[in-house]
Each structure stands twice: as structure tokens, then as C-alpha cells.
Amino acid sequence: LSRTSVVGAYHQHPTIDAAVAATNLAIVLAEARYSVLLVAADPESRRVETLLDIEIGSPGLAEVLGDDVDVNDVLVPRRDRVVLPGGRHSGSSREYFGGPQLRRVMEKVRGSFDFIVMVTAGSERADGDAVTAAANSVLLVLRSRETTQMQVGNAVERIERLGVKAKGAVVVSGGDDATLIAPPLSTSTRQRESHVRI
């Protein structure tokens, strides 16, 4: 790809687990041999870290946004993709999500990956809109049998007001049975290392 695609996983309901959908998307893209950065950009969730066995509270995006560390120092390799954990969020770090810092971080890493997949806070919070605005496309995460056509239309409208295109949707079940895709382990599968080249 000549241009990195930055995809935000966007949801409208706080109980929808967009982190599982985003992590699965990152896994599938990595299995297709794309270089992928998964960004835990929801300041109130530690789900990406839990799913990928990354120590909660490890330095990450919050510290990068606060200019405390360089992004290269907090990237965590996981199999054939790289993760930027959320970090130790504080009240002051949340304000950086809406400012130019997040866009600067995305610009810095953009040329090093084919895809950047971001977990956003969703439509119920302003920092969710700010993270979504840093993407160039969005994957809607919808709840089966609960999300109405009007809600989808409103979400697409809101996303487009942010200057971002909704490119598709994934529908999740109503229960807590969200699962992570486990890439097959095989000695014949070539494992690629992802490195940030900045």
C-alpha cells in the first residue's frame, strides 16, 4: 500500500466490546501479511491490554501524548503485529486525545505500517470523537438485534461530520461471548517482525 490506512473501531453503546473487533481486525490483517499497529486509544478501557496479555498500566499512548516518552519506546510487539498500549491515563492525559498531539503521533507512525487500527471510546464520549477524527476510515461495531437502522444512520452521519468515512460494520452478539481469533501456529508460517521505521 502506498498510504497507511488508519481505521477506527467505533461503537455507539458502552457495553459493545470494540476492542475485540479491532484486535481481531488487526490479527486478520497481520495474517494477510500487512504490517499492523493496534492502538489502544480508549482512555477508559484496558481491554486491548487484557486481550493481548500486556501489563495494565504499562507506559503507552497517554505518556506519548503527554510528551513523557517517545512512541518507539512504548510499542509492544505481539506475534506479527505491534501494539501501542493505552498507558497510564490521568485526567490531564485525556485532554490530549482532542488536541493535535494524537494526530502528530499518528503522523509519526503512519509511514511505518500498512494499517493502524485504533480502538476508540465510541460515540458516548467526546474523546471517542477526537480519536475517530484522527482516522481516515471507521469500522462500525454494532450489537445484533439491538442496533436500529436509525442508530446506524445517526452514527454514519456523526462520523462523516468528523470528516471520516464509515467503510463497513461488524455485528457482535448481545452477550459477553466476544472471542479473539487465535492465529494458527505453524512452523511453516513465516513470522514477520514489525519494526517502526521513523
C-alpha positions as CSV (number, residue, x, y, z in Angstrom):
1,L,0.0,0.0,0.0
2,S,1.3,3.5,-0.8
3,R,-0.7,5.1,2.0
4,T,-1.3,3.8,5.5
5,S,-5.0,3.2,6.3
6,V,-5.9,4.4,9.8
7,V,-9.1,2.5,10.8
8,G,-11.1,3.4,14.0
9,A,-13.3,0.8,15.6
10,Y,-16.3,2.9,16.6
11,H,-19.3,1.9,18.7
12,Q,-22.4,3.6,20.0
13,H,-23.1,1.7,23.1
14,P,-20.8,1.5,26.1
15,T,-21.3,-2.3,26.5
16,I,-20.1,-3.1,23.0
17,D,-16.6,-4.5,23.0
18,A,-15.0,-2.7,20.2
19,A,-11.6,-3.8,21.4
20,V,-12.3,-7.4,20.4
21,A,-13.4,-6.3,16.9
22,A,-10.4,-4.1,16.5
23,T,-8.0,-6.7,17.8
24,N,-9.5,-9.4,15.5
25,L,-9.2,-7.0,12.6
26,A,-5.5,-6.4,13.4
27,I,-5.0,-10.2,13.6
28,V,-6.6,-10.9,10.3
29,L,-4.6,-8.1,8.5
30,A,-1.4,-9.3,10.0
31,E,-2.2,-12.9,8.9
32,A,-2.6,-11.4,5.4
33,R,1.0,-10.2,5.7
34,Y,0.2,-6.5,6.3
35,S,2.2,-4.6,8.9
36,V,-0.3,-3.6,11.6
37,L,-0.2,-1.2,14.6
38,L,-3.1,-1.7,17.1
39,V,-3.6,1.4,19.2
40,A,-5.5,1.3,22.5
41,A,-7.0,4.8,22.3
42,D,-9.9,4.5,24.7
43,P,-8.7,6.2,27.9
44,E,-11.3,4.4,30.0
45,S,-10.6,0.8,28.8
46,R,-7.8,-1.6,29.3
47,R,-9.4,-4.3,27.2
48,V,-6.7,-4.4,24.5
49,E,-4.1,-4.9,27.1
50,T,-6.1,-7.7,28.8
51,L,-6.8,-9.5,25.5
52,L,-3.1,-9.4,24.4
53,D,-1.6,-10.1,27.9
54,I,0.1,-6.7,28.1
55,E,0.7,-5.4,31.6
56,I,-2.0,-2.9,32.5
57,G,-0.5,0.4,33.4
58,S,2.5,-0.1,31.1
59,P,3.6,3.2,29.5
60,G,1.8,3.8,26.3
61,L,-0.3,6.3,24.4
62,A,-1.1,8.5,27.4
63,E,2.6,9.1,28.1
64,V,3.4,9.6,24.4
65,L,0.6,12.2,24.1
66,G,1.9,13.9,27.2
67,D,5.4,14.1,25.7
68,D,6.7,11.9,28.5
69,V,8.1,9.2,26.2
70,D,8.8,8.6,22.6
71,V,6.4,6.4,20.8
72,N,9.2,4.0,19.8
73,D,9.9,3.3,23.5
74,V,6.4,2.0,24.3
75,L,5.5,-0.1,21.3
76,V,4.9,-3.8,22.2
77,P,5.5,-6.5,19.6
78,R,2.8,-9.2,19.7
79,R,3.4,-12.0,17.2
80,D,3.1,-10.4,13.8
81,R,1.7,-7.0,14.8
82,V,2.7,-4.2,17.1
83,V,0.6,-2.7,19.9
84,L,0.6,0.8,21.3
85,P,-1.0,0.2,24.8
86,G,-3.2,2.9,26.4
87,G,-0.7,3.7,29.1
88,R,-1.4,5.2,32.5
89,H,-4.3,7.6,31.8
90,S,-4.9,10.5,34.1
91,G,-7.4,13.4,33.9
92,S,-4.8,15.6,32.2
93,S,-3.8,12.9,29.6
94,R,-7.5,12.6,28.4
95,E,-7.4,16.2,27.1
96,Y,-4.6,15.3,24.7
97,F,-6.9,13.0,22.8
98,G,-8.8,16.0,21.5
99,G,-5.8,18.1,20.7
100,P,-3.2,18.0,18.0
101,Q,-1.0,15.5,19.9
102,L,-2.9,12.4,18.8
103,R,-2.7,13.5,15.1
104,R,1.0,14.1,15.5
105,V,1.6,10.6,16.9
106,M,-0.4,9.0,14.1
107,E,1.6,11.0,11.5
108,K,4.8,9.9,13.1
109,V,4.0,6.2,12.9
110,R,1.9,6.3,9.7
111,G,4.6,5.5,7.3
112,S,5.8,2.5,9.2
113,F,2.7,0.4,8.9
114,D,0.2,-0.7,6.2
115,F,-2.6,-0.4,8.7
116,I,-3.2,1.4,12.0
117,V,-6.2,0.0,13.8
118,M,-7.4,2.2,16.7
119,V,-9.9,1.3,19.5
120,T,-12.0,4.4,20.1
121,A,-14.1,5.4,23.1
122,G,-17.2,5.5,21.0
123,S,-20.0,8.0,20.4
124,E,-21.0,8.5,24.0
125,R,-17.8,10.5,24.8
126,A,-16.0,13.4,23.3
127,D,-12.6,11.7,23.4
128,G,-14.2,9.0,21.2
129,D,-15.0,11.6,18.5
130,A,-11.5,13.0,18.8
131,V,-9.9,9.6,18.3
132,T,-12.2,8.9,15.4
133,A,-11.3,12.2,13.7
134,A,-7.7,11.0,13.7
135,A,-8.6,8.0,11.5
136,N,-9.3,8.1,7.8
137,S,-12.0,5.4,7.9
138,V,-14.1,3.7,10.5
139,L,-15.5,0.2,11.1
140,L,-18.8,0.5,13.0
141,V,-19.2,-2.1,15.7
142,L,-22.9,-2.9,16.1
143,R,-24.9,-5.1,18.5
144,S,-27.0,-7.8,17.0
145,R,-30.8,-7.4,17.4
146,E,-30.4,-4.2,19.3
147,T,-28.9,-1.6,16.9
148,T,-31.6,0.0,14.8
149,Q,-31.3,1.3,11.3
150,M,-31.8,4.9,12.7
151,Q,-28.9,4.4,15.1
152,V,-26.6,3.2,12.2
153,G,-27.7,6.2,10.2
154,N,-27.0,8.6,13.1
155,A,-23.6,7.0,13.6
156,V,-22.6,7.3,10.0
157,E,-23.8,11.0,10.0
158,R,-21.8,11.7,13.1
159,I,-18.7,10.1,11.7
160,E,-19.0,11.9,8.4
161,R,-19.3,15.2,10.3
162,L,-15.9,14.4,11.7
163,G,-14.5,14.2,8.1
164,V,-14.2,10.4,8.3
165,K,-15.8,7.7,6.1
166,A,-17.6,4.7,7.5
167,K,-16.2,1.8,5.5
168,G,-18.1,-1.1,7.0
169,A,-19.6,-2.7,10.0
170,V,-19.1,-5.8,12.2
171,V,-22.1,-7.1,14.2
172,V,-21.4,-8.6,17.6
173,S,-23.8,-10.7,19.7
174,G,-25.7,-9.3,22.6
175,G,-23.8,-11.4,25.2
176,D,-20.4,-11.4,26.8
177,D,-19.2,-14.1,24.4
178,A,-16.9,-12.0,22.3
179,T,-13.8,-14.0,21.4
180,L,-10.5,-13.3,20.0
181,I,-9.3,-15.0,16.8
182,A,-6.2,-17.0,17.5
183,P,-3.9,-17.1,14.5
184,P,-2.8,-20.6,13.7
185,L,0.5,-21.8,15.0
186,S,2.5,-23.4,12.3
187,T,6.2,-24.0,11.8
188,S,5.6,-23.3,8.1
189,T,4.1,-19.9,8.8
190,R,6.7,-17.3,8.4
191,Q,6.6,-14.9,11.4
192,R,7.4,-11.3,10.4
193,E,8.8,-8.9,12.8
194,S,7.2,-5.4,12.7
195,H,9.5,-2.6,13.4
196,V,8.7,1.1,13.5
197,R,11.0,2.9,11.0
198,I,10.9,6.5,12.0
